[in-house]
Amino acid sequence: MLHLIFVGILFVFDGDLIETTKKEPWYTALYLLLLFATLVQYFITSSSSPGYVFDVMRAVNETNVICQKSSMASKQPASSQNGSLNVVIEGSQSGRNFQGSNPSSWTKLVMDMYPPGTSIRSCTCSYCNVEQPPRAKHCHDCDKCVLQFDHHCLWLGSCVGQDNHCKFWWYICEETALCLWTGILYIMYLKANISRAWWKDAIMILLLIALSIVIIFLLLLLLFHSYLVLTNQTTYELVRRRRIPYLRRIPERVYPFSKGICRNLYNFCCVRSSIYSLEPLPSSQELEEKARPYTCLDILACRCC
């Protein structure tokens, strides 16, 4: 609605823009196309699932049942009968898909992601009564546990998590580009019509001030989430790092789940949303390697990538 108000007032007041549209329709067509794409991206992001822990449990249980049935029917290992699964374990089991083997496979799977000696009570959600894998958190607004919980967005009315964080980033990017373009059109109008009607100028200046505040907020939000993507972090992990048990003893400048900039970008942009990716906690050796200061040889070897 805000976008429609800003665009509608611009077309009502700016007669030169209408003349420009008649002479160069492609310019306005591109602007309206960006506006339409932003609105579509908003509804796609708000209606998409952030990735709930219950969905992963259901996928693991269904996989377990399929493996058992196929194994009993063919008397062969279930792994040779089952195709690609939608639960992937990263880290120490990178490249292998999870194969369930018993009713407590989910509990065993989650416990294997934590350091030895971790109590099952410390990783069980007291609201959902389900074992949470690392990076998952219970959202009190959605009343569900979310994989790689980032935050609950009031503007979208849903959580931002593993499955829709990429959609959320693209929505912010399109929103920022649209607001910047609208601000440029407002400035062009004021430069050409600053002395014609004072009340129109006052309205346009007030709208431009409000739009400038929104642009600053969106640019900061876009830069912040770009930083999170490059380092494979979430807003919750960054803000509440000292309150998360498995992140307390890790130095602040060490990114425990980062796999390098290139791999982080690939996993964020190119991995299908239908695949649930579970990341175990890194070992002490991996943390020591990540905490090691960079040298000239590391830069030449693209260690950060």
KEKE-3310 file (N, C-alpha, C; in steps of 0.2 Angstrom, whole numbers, plus 5000, padded with zeros to 4 digits):
npx = (5004:5010:5019:5011:5004:5015:5019:5007:5004:5015:5013:5001:5005:5016:5017:5026:5032:5022:5022:5035:5033:5025:5033:5044:5041:5047:5054:5046:5039:5049:5050:5037:5037:5047:5041:5030:5036:5042:5031:5026:5037:5036:5024:5027:5038:5032:5023:5030:5037:5048:5056:5053:5056:5048:5045:5057:5059:5048:5051:5063:5057:5048:5058:5064:5054:5052:5065:5065:5054:5058:5070:5065:5057:5066:5077:5089:5102:5095:5100:5103:5091:5084:5081:5087:5087:5079:5085:5100:5115:5128:5145:5155:5149:5148:5141:5134:5119:5106:5101:5089:5087:5081:5067:5071:5079:5079:5082:5095:5102:5101:5108:5121:5126:5130:5143:5152:5144:5134:5119:5103:5092:5096:5095:5082:5067:5056:5044:5039:5043:5053:5068:5080:5090:5107:5107:5094:5078:5065:5051:5041:5030:5026:5025:5032:5047:5061:5072:5088:5085:5082:5075:5059:5049:5039:5033:5032:5025:5029:5041:5059:5069:5079:5074:5068:5076:5084:5075:5070:5081:5082:5070:5072:5082:5076:5066:5074:5080:5069:5064:5075:5074:5062:5064:5074:5065:5057:5066:5070:5057:5056:5067:5063:5051:5050:5046:5032:5020:5017:5011:5011:5024:5028:5021:5028:5041:5040:5036:5047:5057:5052:5053:5067:5072:5067:5074:5087:5086:5083:5094:5104:5099:5100:5114:5118:5112:5118:5131:5128:5125:5137:5146:5139:5130:5116:5104:5099:5110:5120:5116:5112:5123:5131:5122:5118:5121:5131:5139:5145:5158:5166:5176:5172:5175:5176:5169:5159:5151:5154:5160:5168:5168:5164:5158:5148:5140:5136:5128:5118:5112:5110:5107:5093:5077:5069:5077:5083:5095:5106:5117:5131:5139:5155:5171:5184:5196:5193:5188:5199:5207:5199:5200:5213:5225:5225:5237:5249:5251:5239:5230:5234:5231:5218:5210:5200:5189)
npy = (4994:5006:5008:5009:5021:5030:5029:5032:5046:5052:5050:5057:5071:5074:5079:5079:5066:5058:5062:5059:5045:5042:5045:5037:5023:5012:5015:5018:5006:4997:5002:4999:4986:4982:4986:4977:4965:4966:4966:4953:4945:4948:4942:4929:4927:4929:4919:4907:4893:4893:4882:4870:4861:4850:4846:4841:4830:4822:4819:4812:4801:4796:4792:4782:4772:4769:4764:4753:4745:4743:4736:4725:4719:4717:4711:4717:4729:4745:4757:4755:4754:4766:4782:4799:4808:4820:4825:4831:4828:4839:4844:4833:4822:4825:4826:4814:4806:4805:4790:4782:4770:4765:4767:4777:4785:4799:4805:4800:4805:4819:4820:4815:4827:4835:4839:4825:4819:4828:4832:4825:4833:4846:4849:4848:4855:4863:4867:4862:4849:4842:4836:4847:4851:4858:4876:4878:4885:4888:4897:4909:4916:4909:4897:4886:4875:4881:4879:4884:4897:4914:4927:4933:4940:4954:4962:4953:4943:4930:4918:4920:4908:4893:4889:4900:4911:4915:4919:4930:4939:4942:4949:4960:4966:4969:4978:4988:4993:4997:5007:5016:5020:5026:5037:5044:5048:5056:5067:5071:5077:5087:5095:5100:5106:5115:5128:5130:5125:5128:5119:5107:5105:5104:5093:5083:5085:5080:5067:5063:5064:5054:5043:5043:5040:5027:5021:5022:5013:5001:4999:4997:4986:4977:4976:4971:4958:4953:4952:4942:4931:4929:4925:4914:4915:4918:4931:4929:4921:4930:4940:4935:4928:4925:4919:4907:4891:4882:4891:4900:4899:4901:4911:4928:4933:4922:4912:4899:4890:4894:4890:4896:4910:4908:4895:4897:4906:4898:4888:4896:4902:4892:4879:4868:4873:4862:4853:4849:4855:4849:4855:4849:4853:4861:4852:4853:4854:4860:4872:4878:4879:4888:4899:4903:4915:4925:4924:4930:4919:4912:4921:4921:4908:4908:4906:4911:4909)
npz = (5000:5004:4994:4983:4986:4986:4972:4966:4970:4964:4950:4949:4952:4944:4929:4919:4920:4915:4901:4898:4899:4888:4877:4880:4883:4889:4900:4911:4910:4915:4928:4933:4932:4941:4952:4952:4953:4965:4974:4971:4976:4989:4993:4990:4999:5012:5012:5012:5019:5034:5037:5047:5062:5064:5051:5046:5055:5051:5038:5041:5048:5038:5028:5036:5037:5023:5020:5028:5023:5010:5012:5018:5008:4997:5002:5003:5006:5012:5007:4994:4987:4989:4983:4980:4995:5006:5017:5023:5030:5035:5037:5046:5040:5027:5011:5012:5013:5025:5033:5040:5054:5065:5077:5086:5078:5075:5087:5090:5079:5081:5093:5089:5083:5092:5104:5112:5127:5129:5136:5133:5138:5137:5124:5120:5116:5127:5124:5112:5114:5107:5100:5097:5083:5081:5079:5078:5084:5095:5090:5097:5092:5081:5087:5085:5082:5073:5059:5058:5064:5061:5063:5068:5057:5058:5048:5037:5044:5047:5051:5048:5041:5038:5025:5019:5020:5009:5000:5007:5008:4994:4993:5001:4993:4981:4986:4991:4979:4972:4981:4980:4966:4966:4975:4967:4956:4963:4967:4955:4951:4960:4957:4944:4947:4958:4961:4957:4963:4980:4989:4984:4982:4996:5000:4992:4997:5011:5009:5002:5012:5021:5013:5012:5025:5025:5015:5020:5031:5024:5016:5027:5032:5021:5019:5032:5032:5021:5026:5035:5027:5020:5030:5035:5046:5058:5063:5076:5081:5081:5089:5101:5105:5117:5125:5119:5122:5115:5109:5117:5122:5111:5102:5097:5084:5077:5065:5067:5059:5046:5029:5021:5009:4996:4996:5006:4999:4989:4995:5000:4990:4979:4983:4984:4990:4995:5001:5017:5027:5039:5051:5060:5075:5075:5076:5089:5083:5071:5075:5080:5069:5062:5070:5069:5065:5049:5036:5024:5015:5017:5011:4998:4995:4995:5007:5014:5006)
capx = (5000:5014:5022:5006:5003:5020:5019:5001:5005:5020:5010:4996:5008:5021:5014:5032:5033:5017:5024:5040:5030:5022:5039:5049:5037:5051:5057:5040:5037:5054:5049:5031:5039:5051:5036:5026:5041:5043:5025:5026:5042:5034:5019:5031:5042:5028:5019:5034:5039:5055:5059:5051:5060:5044:5045:5063:5057:5043:5055:5067:5053:5046:5063:5066:5049:5053:5071:5064:5050:5062:5075:5062:5055:5071:5082:5095:5103:5090:5103:5104:5085:5081:5084:5089:5083:5078:5088:5107:5120:5134:5151:5159:5146:5147:5140:5130:5112:5104:5097:5086:5087:5077:5062:5074:5085:5080:5086:5102:5104:5102:5114:5127:5128:5132:5149:5150:5143:5129:5113:5097:5088:5099:5094:5075:5062:5052:5037:5037:5045:5056:5075:5082:5097:5110:5105:5087:5076:5058:5048:5035:5025:5024:5024:5036:5054:5063:5079:5092:5081:5085:5071:5052:5048:5032:5031:5030:5020:5031:5048:5064:5074:5083:5071:5066:5081:5086:5069:5069:5086:5080:5065:5075:5086:5071:5063:5079:5081:5063:5064:5080:5072:5056:5068:5077:5060:5055:5071:5069:5051:5057:5071:5060:5044:5051:5042:5026:5014:5021:5008:5013:5031:5028:5019:5033:5047:5038:5036:5054:5060:5050:5056:5074:5072:5065:5080:5093:5084:5083:5101:5108:5096:5103:5121:5118:5110:5123:5136:5126:5126:5144:5149:5135:5127:5109:5103:5099:5116:5124:5114:5112:5129:5133:5116:5118:5126:5136:5143:5148:5166:5169:5178:5167:5177:5177:5162:5159:5148:5157:5163:5171:5163:5161:5153:5142:5135:5133:5123:5113:5108:5109:5104:5086:5073:5066:5082:5084:5102:5108:5124:5133:5144:5162:5175:5188:5201:5190:5187:5206:5209:5195:5203:5220:5225:5227:5244:5249:5250:5232:5226:5235:5228:5210:5208:5193:5184)
capy = (5000:5012:5009:5012:5028:5034:5029:5036:5053:5054:5051:5063:5077:5075:5078:5077:5059:5055:5064:5054:5038:5042:5045:5032:5019:5006:5017:5017:4999:4994:5004:4996:4979:4981:4986:4971:4959:4967:4964:4946:4943:4949:4937:4923:4926:4928:4912:4901:4890:4894:4876:4868:4855:4844:4844:4837:4824:4818:4817:4806:4795:4793:4789:4776:4767:4767:4760:4746:4741:4741:4731:4718:4717:4715:4708:4720:4736:4750:4762:4754:4755:4773:4787:4805:4810:4827:4827:4830:4830:4842:4843:4827:4817:4829:4822:4808:4807:4801:4784:4779:4762:4763:4772:4783:4788:4806:4807:4798:4809:4825:4819:4815:4833:4839:4836:4820:4821:4833:4829:4826:4838:4852:4851:4847:4861:4862:4869:4857:4842:4839:4837:4853:4851:4865:4882:4878:4888:4889:4904:4909:4919:4904:4891:4880:4876:4883:4877:4890:4903:4921:4931:4933:4946:4957:4964:4947:4939:4924:4917:4919:4903:4890:4888:4906:4917:4917:4923:4936:4943:4945:4954:4966:4969:4972:4983:4994:4995:5001:5014:5021:5022:5031:5043:5047:5051:5062:5072:5074:5081:5093:5100:5103:5110:5117:5134:5130:5125:5126:5114:5101:5104:5102:5086:5079:5085:5076:5060:5061:5063:5048:5038:5043:5036:5020:5019:5021:5007:4995:4998:4994:4979:4973:4975:4967:4951:4951:4950:4936:4926:4928:4922:4909:4916:4921:4936:4926:4918:4935:4945:4931:4923:4923:4915:4901:4886:4879:4897:4904:4898:4902:4919:4932:4934:4915:4910:4891:4887:4896:4886:4900:4914:4905:4889:4900:4909:4893:4885:4900:4903:4887:4873:4868:4874:4856:4849:4851:4854:4849:4856:4848:4858:4859:4850:4858:4855:4864:4879:4880:4881:4894:4905:4904:4922:4925:4926:4931:4913:4910:4925:4919:4901:4909:4902:4914:4908)
capz = (5000:5004:4987:4978:4988:4983:4965:4963:4970:4959:4943:4949:4952:4939:4922:4914:4920:4910:4894:4897:4898:4881:4873:4881:4888:4892:4906:4915:4910:4919:4935:4935:4932:4947:4957:4952:4955:4973:4977:4971:4980:4996:4995:4990:5005:5018:5012:5012:5026:5036:5038:5054:5064:5063:5044:5046:5059:5047:5033:5043:5049:5032:5025:5040:5035:5017:5020:5031:5019:5004:5014:5019:5002:4992:5006:5001:5009:5010:5003:4986:4984:4990:4979:4984:5001:5007:5023:5021:5035:5033:5042:5046:5036:5021:5005:5013:5015:5031:5032:5047:5055:5071:5079:5089:5074:5075:5093:5089:5074:5084:5098:5086:5080:5098:5107:5117:5134:5129:5139:5129:5140:5135:5117:5119:5116:5132:5121:5107:5116:5102:5100:5092:5080:5082:5075:5078:5090:5096:5089:5101:5088:5077:5091:5082:5081:5066:5057:5057:5065:5060:5067:5066:5054:5059:5041:5033:5048:5048:5053:5043:5043:5033:5019:5016:5021:5003:4997:5011:5005:4987:4994:5003:4988:4977:4990:4991:4972:4971:4985:4977:4960:4968:4977:4961:4953:4967:4967:4948:4950:4964:4953:4939:4948:4964:4962:4954:4968:4986:4993:4980:4984:5003:5001:4990:5002:5016:5006:5001:5019:5024:5009:5013:5031:5023:5011:5025:5035:5020:5015:5032:5033:5016:5021:5038:5030:5016:5030:5038:5022:5019:5036:5037:5053:5058:5067:5083:5083:5081:5094:5107:5105:5123:5128:5116:5126:5111:5106:5122:5122:5104:5101:5093:5077:5074:5063:5068:5053:5039:5025:5016:5006:4990:4998:5009:4994:4985:4999:5002:4984:4974:4986:4983:4997:4997:5005:5024:5028:5046:5052:5066:5078:5072:5082:5092:5078:5066:5078:5081:5062:5060:5074:5067:5061:5042:5034:5017:5011:5017:5007:4991:4994:4996:5013:5016:5001)
cpx = (5004:5017:5017:5004:5009:5020:5013:5002:5010:5017:5005:4999:5013:5019:5020:5033:5028:5019:5030:5038:5028:5028:5043:5045:5041:5053:5052:5038:5042:5052:5043:5033:5043:5046:5032:5030:5042:5037:5024:5031:5040:5029:5022:5035:5037:5024:5023:5036:5046:5059:5058:5055:5055:5044:5051:5062:5053:5047:5060:5063:5050:5052:5065:5061:5050:5059:5069:5059:5054:5067:5071:5059:5060:5077:5089:5096:5098:5093:5103:5097:5082:5085:5087:5084:5083:5081:5096:5111:5126:5140:5155:5156:5144:5146:5136:5123:5110:5100:5095:5086:5083:5072:5066:5080:5085:5084:5093:5105:5106:5108:5120:5130:5131:5139:5147:5149:5137:5123:5107:5092:5090:5097:5087:5071:5057:5044:5035:5039:5048:5064:5077:5089:5100:5108:5097:5084:5068:5055:5041:5029:5022:5022:5027:5043:5056:5070:5082:5088:5085:5081:5064:5050:5040:5029:5028:5025:5022:5039:5053:5069:5077:5080:5069:5070:5083:5081:5069:5075:5085:5074:5067:5079:5081:5068:5068:5080:5075:5062:5069:5077:5066:5059:5071:5071:5057:5059:5071:5063:5053:5062:5068:5054:5045:5047:5035:5020:5017:5018:5010:5020:5032:5026:5025:5039:5046:5038:5043:5058:5058:5053:5064:5076:5071:5071:5086:5092:5085:5091:5105:5105:5099:5110:5122:5117:5115:5129:5135:5127:5133:5148:5145:5133:5119:5109:5103:5106:5121:5123:5114:5117:5131:5128:5115:5123:5132:5140:5146:5155:5169:5170:5173:5169:5178:5169:5162:5156:5150:5161:5167:5166:5160:5156:5147:5137:5132:5127:5117:5109:5106:5106:5096:5083:5070:5071:5084:5091:5103:5115:5126:5138:5151:5166:5180:5194:5199:5190:5194:5209:5205:5198:5210:5221:5227:5234:5243:5248:5243:5228:5228:5232:5220:5207:5201:5188:5182)
cpy = (5006:5013:5012:5019:5033:5035:5033:5043:5056:5055:5056:5070:5079:5073:5077:5070:5056:5056:5059:5047:5037:5042:5039:5027:5013:5008:5016:5010:4995:4995:5000:4988:4977:4981:4980:4965:4960:4964:4956:4943:4943:4944:4930:4921:4925:4922:4906:4899:4891:4888:4874:4861:4849:4842:4839:4830:4819:4815:4811:4800:4792:4789:4782:4771:4765:4762:4753:4742:4739:4736:4724:4715:4714:4711:4710:4727:4741:4755:4761:4754:4762:4778:4793:4807:4817:4829:4826:4833:4833:4841:4837:4822:4821:4825:4815:4810:4803:4795:4781:4772:4760:4768:4778:4786:4795:4808:4806:4803:4816:4825:4819:4822:4837:4836:4830:4822:4826:4829:4830:4831:4845:4854:4849:4853:4859:4864:4864:4849:4838:4840:4842:4851:4858:4870:4882:4882:4888:4896:4904:4912:4913:4897:4885:4881:4877:4882:4884:4897:4909:4926:4930:4940:4949:4959:4958:4943:4932:4924:4918:4914:4900:4890:4895:4912:4919:4922:4930:4941:4946:4950:4960:4970:4972:4978:4989:4997:4999:5007:5019:5024:5027:5037:5047:5051:5057:5068:5075:5079:5088:5098:5103:5107:5113:5124:5135:5130:5123:5120:5107:5099:5101:5095:5081:5079:5080:5069:5058:5060:5056:5042:5038:5039:5028:5017:5017:5014:5001:4994:4995:4987:4974:4971:4970:4959:4949:4948:4943:4930:4924:4924:4916:4909:4918:4927:4934:4924:4924:4940:4941:4926:4920:4919:4908:4896:4884:4885:4901:4904:4899:4909:4922:4933:4927:4913:4902:4887:4889:4891:4889:4904:4911:4899:4892:4903:4904:4889:4889:4901:4898:4881:4874:4869:4867:4851:4852:4849:4855:4850:4854:4853:4856:4857:4855:4859:4860:4871:4882:4883:4887:4900:4907:4911:4921:4927:4927:4925:4911:4915:4923:4912:4902:4905:4905:4912:4900)
cpz = (5000:4997:4982:4980:4985:4976:4963:4964:4965:4952:4943:4949:4946:4932:4917:4914:4915:4903:4893:4895:4891:4876:4874:4886:4891:4899:4912:4916:4915:4926:4937:4936:4938:4953:4958:4955:4963:4977:4977:4975:4988:4998:4995:4997:5011:5018:5012:5019:5027:5037:5046:5055:5063:5056:5043:5049:5054:5041:5035:5045:5043:5028:5029:5038:5028:5016:5023:5027:5013:5006:5015:5013:4997:4996:5004:5005:5007:5006:4996:4983:4985:4986:4983:4989:5002:5014:5022:5027:5033:5038:5041:5042:5029:5015:5006:5015:5021:5030:5039:5047:5061:5073:5082:5085:5074:5081:5093:5084:5077:5089:5095:5083:5086:5100:5112:5124:5135:5132:5134:5131:5138:5128:5115:5120:5122:5130:5116:5109:5111:5102:5095:5089:5081:5077:5075:5084:5089:5095:5093:5097:5084:5081:5088:5082:5074:5065:5056:5058:5065:5064:5065:5064:5055:5052:5037:5037:5048:5050:5047:5045:5037:5026:5015:5017:5014:4999:5001:5009:4999:4988:4996:4998:4983:4980:4990:4984:4970:4974:4982:4971:4961:4970:4972:4957:4957:4967:4960:4947:4954:4960:4948:4941:4955:4966:4959:4959:4975:4990:4990:4982:4992:5004:4998:4994:5008:5014:5005:5007:5022:5020:5010:5020:5029:5019:5015:5029:5030:5018:5020:5033:5028:5017:5027:5036:5025:5020:5033:5033:5021:5024:5039:5045:5052:5063:5074:5085:5085:5088:5101:5108:5112:5127:5125:5119:5121:5108:5111:5122:5116:5103:5096:5086:5074:5072:5062:5062:5046:5036:5020:5012:5000:4992:5002:5004:4990:4989:5000:4995:4979:4977:4986:4990:4999:5001:5012:5025:5036:5047:5059:5069:5076:5078:5084:5087:5073:5069:5079:5074:5060:5064:5073:5063:5054:5041:5026:5012:5011:5012:5000:4990:4995:5002:5015:5012:5002)
residu = (MET:LEU:HIS:LEU:ILE:PHE:VAL:GLY:ILE:LEU:PHE:VAL:PHE:ASP:GLY:ASP:LEU:ILE:GLU:THR:THR:LYS:LYS:GLU:PRO:TRP:TYR:THR:ALA:LEU:TYR:LEU:LEU:LEU:LEU:PHE:ALA:THR:LEU:VAL:GLN:TYR:PHE:ILE:THR:SER:SER:SER:SER:PRO:GLY:TYR:VAL:PHE:ASP:VAL:MET:ARG:ALA:VAL:ASN:GLU:THR:ASN:VAL:ILE:CYS:GLN:LYS:SER:SER:MET:ALA:SER:LYS:GLN:PRO:ALA:SER:SER:GLN:ASN:GLY:SER:LEU:ASN:VAL:VAL:ILE:GLU:GLY:SER:GLN:SER:GLY:ARG:ASN:PHE:GLN:GLY:SER:ASN:PRO:SER:SER:TRP:THR:LYS:LEU:VAL:MET:ASP:MET:TYR:PRO:PRO:GLY:THR:SER:ILE:ARG:SER:CYS:THR:CYS:SER:TYR:CYS:ASN:VAL:GLU:GLN:PRO:PRO:ARG:ALA:LYS:HIS:CYS:HIS:ASP:CYS:ASP:LYS:CYS:VAL:LEU:GLN:PHE:ASP:HIS:HIS:CYS:LEU:TRP:LEU:GLY:SER:CYS:VAL:GLY:GLN:ASP:ASN:HIS:CYS:LYS:PHE:TRP:TRP:TYR:ILE:CYS:GLU:GLU:THR:ALA:LEU:CYS:LEU:TRP:THR:GLY:ILE:LEU:TYR:ILE:MET:TYR:LEU:LYS:ALA:ASN:ILE:SER:ARG:ALA:TRP:TRP:LYS:ASP:ALA:ILE:MET:ILE:LEU:LEU:LEU:ILE:ALA:LEU:SER:ILE:VAL:ILE:ILE:PHE:LEU:LEU:LEU:LEU:LEU:LEU:PHE:HIS:SER:TYR:LEU:VAL:LEU:THR:ASN:GLN:THR:THR:TYR:GLU:LEU:VAL:ARG:ARG:ARG:ARG:ILE:PRO:TYR:LEU:ARG:ARG:ILE:PRO:GLU:ARG:VAL:TYR:PRO:PHE:SER:LYS:GLY:ILE:CYS:ARG:ASN:LEU:TYR:ASN:PHE:CYS:CYS:VAL:ARG:SER:SER:ILE:TYR:SER:LEU:GLU:PRO:LEU:PRO:SER:SER:GLN:GLU:LEU:GLU:GLU:LYS:ALA:ARG:PRO:TYR:THR:CYS:LEU:ASP:ILE:LEU:ALA:CYS:ARG:CYS:CYS)
# end
